[in-house]
Amino acid sequence: MTNRIITTICTMLVIGQVAIAQDDFGDFNNDRNQVKTLIGNDSEVSGFGSFDMRFTEIIDDKSVLLGGHGGIILNKKFILGGGGWGVSTNNEFNGINPAQTLDMEGGYGGIILGVVVAPVEVVHFYVPVLIGGGGLDVFTEVTTSTPFTQEIDRFDVESSGFFVLEPGIEAEVNIARFFRISLGGSYRIVDGVDMINVSNGDLTGWSINMSFKFGRF
């Protein structure tokens, strides 16, 4: 009788161990076969917005662009967002007619894809790429003066849209959990300008960028 009890207990223990092993193997297979995604159950999603200043040259004239960008941050490292910037300086130039002074206004923006390297460190790097487009208007102004008034009339000369690709790199400093400052540079590649007085090369060039970022990092 005792031998039967011992045999039964041993048999049950063996069956239990086999069942546990099969269950563990099944979990292992499930983990192996599970589709890996950028956003999962344990992913962290946050966001931010910024005020930006960009110092560059447009049509061989020093220019300042003001604007901002923002987006969502996945797992503190990957950024998907968008932004836009407009020319804030007075850019006078001579086109194909040297006797005519021209002015311009415009800007650009688009989708931003970025990667943050070592985001938990006080100083780290941010590598963004912008893909988008913009527009430029060229005009001239004529001042008419009388003894009592002075009027400025604007005459549009030409305008065009264009494609923009702008990769960059920035050094970011974590000032606080909700505030970062970044300083870096980017190279703006412009294509598709259809104008007489302005070419793609007039809008293509380097830019020094400074951003003040607020959000949940």
Secondary structure, DSSP 8 states (H G I E B T S, - for coil): -HHHHHHHHHHHHHHHHHHHHHHHHHHHHHHHHS---SS-TT--EEEEEEEEEEEEEETTEEEEEEEEEEEEEETTTEEEEEEEEEE-S-EEEE-SSTTSEEEEEEEEEEEEEEEEESTTSSEEEEEEEEEEEEEEEEEEEEEEE-SS-EEEEEEEEEEEEEEEEEEEEEEEEEEETTEEEEEEEEEEEEE----SS--HHHH-EEEEEEEEEEE--
